[in-house]
Amino acid sequence: MQEHHFSTRRTARFFTLGSPERSTDLWIVCHGYGQLASRFLERFRPIEAEQRCILAPEGLSRFYLTESPTERRVGASWMTREDRLQEIDDYVRYLDGVYAKIVTRDARVTALGFSQGTATVCRWAALGSSRIDRVIVWGGEVPPDLDLKRLRVPRLTLVHGTRDEFFTPKIIAATESRLREHKIPYDLIPFEGGHEIDAATLRRLI
């Protein structure tokens, strides 16, 4: 048996709050595992503004979240461990494509990843061709396998809930240690809460 790869065209989707054409402050927000971009984007309504556009791309792999025949909710994923390097290449190209289509030359760009999306935005910032002014890692870690020499962004912010059952104090400490070791400056912003997007903290980040 031999494994083969080839590239094929497919259609991806994204959702926006605000107008990209009139925006000087563009946020590209990547959802967590099992979420859909449209529902995730609703969490960012507290920071809607006339000159701000918030864009949520959707992971390329959708699946049913439950087996119940009466409730077939759908979620999306950025990748799994199966054929992971190809999936990483695919979503980095995808996000670069969205960026090229939407971002105007004068816009300030923030890339925010939540949960599984944190690895997505970190890899995109390190491996992609897009200019990103700020990366926000919310409720997840900088990927342990990522070469941090390539993660050179003007501003990096880590956000976590004090009761987050996934981004635990142990993982936070390991992430901070790696960033300090590679002399990557960052801000750490905790909030009272769990594994969630917190409206008050979002407003603090503006």
C-alpha positions in Angstrom: 0.0 0.0 0.0 1.3 3.5 -0.9 0.0 6.8 0.4 -0.5 9.6 -2.1 -1.5 13.3 -1.9 -2.8 15.8 -4.4 -4.4 19.2 -4.1 -8.0 19.8 -5.0 -10.2 22.8 -5.0 -12.9 23.1 -2.4 -15.2 25.8 -1.0 -14.6 27.3 2.5 -16.8 29.8 4.3 -16.4 32.6 6.7 -18.7 35.1 8.5 -18.2 38.8 9.3 -19.4 41.4 11.6 -18.8 44.8 10.1 -17.5 45.8 6.7 -14.0 44.8 5.7 -13.8 47.6 3.1 -14.3 50.3 5.7 -12.4 48.7 8.5 -9.1 49.9 9.9 -9.2 47.3 12.7 -9.7 43.8 11.5 -10.0 40.8 13.8 -9.7 37.3 12.4 -11.1 34.9 15.1 -10.6 31.1 14.9 -13.1 28.9 16.7 -12.5 25.9 18.9 -13.0 22.2 18.3 -16.6 21.3 17.4 -17.8 24.9 17.0 -19.2 26.6 13.9 -17.9 30.0 12.8 -21.3 31.7 12.9 -22.1 30.8 16.5 -18.6 31.6 17.6 -18.8 35.0 16.0 -21.8 35.9 18.1 -19.4 36.0 21.1 -17.7 39.1 19.6 -20.7 41.4 19.3 -19.5 43.2 22.5 -16.6 44.7 20.5 -18.5 45.6 17.3 -17.6 49.1 16.1 -18.0 51.2 13.0 -14.3 51.0 12.0 -13.9 47.3 13.2 -14.5 44.2 11.2 -14.5 40.8 12.9 -14.1 37.8 10.6 -14.6 34.2 11.6 -13.3 31.6 9.2 -14.7 28.1 9.6 -12.5 24.9 10.0 -12.5 22.8 6.8 -13.7 19.6 8.5 -17.3 19.5 9.6 -18.8 16.5 11.5 -21.9 15.6 13.6 -21.4 16.3 17.2 -23.9 13.7 18.4 -25.3 10.4 17.3 -28.8 11.3 18.4 -31.2 11.0 15.4 -33.4 13.8 16.9 -30.5 16.3 17.3 -27.9 16.2 14.6 -25.8 19.3 15.6 -22.8 20.0 13.5 -19.4 21.3 14.5 -16.1 21.9 12.7 -12.5 21.1 13.3 -9.2 22.6 12.1 -7.3 19.3 12.1 -6.8 16.0 13.8 -3.7 13.9 14.3 -4.4 11.9 11.1 -2.3 13.3 8.2 -1.7 16.3 10.4 1.1 18.0 8.4 -1.1 18.2 5.3 -4.0 19.5 7.3 -1.8 22.2 8.8 -0.6 23.2 5.3 -4.2 23.3 4.1 -5.5 25.6 6.8 -2.4 27.9 6.6 -3.0 28.3 2.9 -6.7 28.8 3.5 -6.2 31.6 6.1 -3.6 33.2 3.8 -6.3 33.2 1.1 -8.9 34.7 3.3 -6.4 37.4 4.4 -5.5 38.2 0.8 -9.2 38.5 -0.2 -10.3 40.7 2.8 -7.5 42.7 4.3 -6.9 46.2 3.1 -3.4 47.7 3.2 -4.1 50.1 6.0 -5.9 47.7 8.4 -4.4 46.6 11.7 -4.8 42.9 12.0 -5.5 40.9 15.1 -5.6 37.1 14.9 -7.4 35.5 17.9 -7.6 31.7 18.4 -9.8 30.1 21.0 -9.2 26.5 22.4 -8.2 24.4 19.3 -8.0 27.6 17.3 -5.0 28.8 19.4 -2.7 26.3 17.7 -4.3 27.3 14.3 -3.5 31.1 14.7 0.0 30.4 16.1 0.9 28.1 13.2 -0.6 30.6 10.7 1.4 33.5 12.2 4.6 31.4 12.0 4.2 29.5 8.8 1.9 31.7 6.7 2.7 34.8 4.5 0.2 37.2 6.1 1.2 40.3 8.1 -0.4 40.0 11.5 0.0 42.8 14.1 -1.2 40.9 17.1 -1.9 37.3 18.1 -4.2 36.5 21.0 -4.0 33.0 22.4 -7.2 32.4 24.4 -7.9 29.3 26.4 -5.2 27.2 24.7 -1.5 26.8 24.3 1.2 27.8 21.8 1.8 24.5 20.0 4.6 22.6 21.7 6.0 21.4 18.4 6.1 24.9 16.8 9.5 26.4 16.1 9.2 29.6 18.1 12.0 31.2 16.2 9.4 31.6 13.4 6.7 33.1 15.7 7.7 36.8 15.5 4.7 39.0 15.9 4.7 42.6 17.2 2.4 41.6 20.1 1.4 38.3 21.7 -1.3 38.0 24.4 -2.3 35.0 26.4 -5.8 35.0 27.9 -7.2 32.4 30.2 -10.0 31.8 32.6 -9.0 31.1 36.2 -11.4 28.1 36.2 -10.4 26.8 32.7 -10.4 23.0 32.8 -8.3 22.7 29.6 -5.8 25.5 29.8 -4.6 24.6 33.3 -2.0 26.4 35.4 0.5 23.6 34.5 0.0 24.3 30.8 0.1 28.0 31.3 3.4 27.7 33.2 5.0 25.5 30.5 3.8 27.9 27.7 5.3 31.0 29.6 8.5 29.1 30.1 8.9 28.4 26.4 8.2 32.0 25.5 10.7 33.3 28.0 13.3 30.8 26.8 12.9 32.1 23.2 12.8 35.7 24.4 9.3 36.3 23.0 7.6 39.1 24.9 3.9 38.5 25.8 1.1 39.8 28.0 -0.8 37.4 30.3 -4.5 38.3 31.0 -6.5 36.1 33.4 -10.2 36.6 34.0 -12.7 35.0 36.5 -14.3 32.3 34.4 -13.9 29.0 32.6 -13.3 27.8 29.1 -15.2 30.6 27.4 -15.0 34.0 25.6 -15.6 36.6 28.3 -17.2 39.9 27.1 -15.5 42.1 29.7 -12.1 40.7 28.9 -12.7 41.2 25.2 -13.4 44.9 25.8 -10.1 45.1 27.8 -8.2 43.9 24.7 -9.5 46.6 22.5 
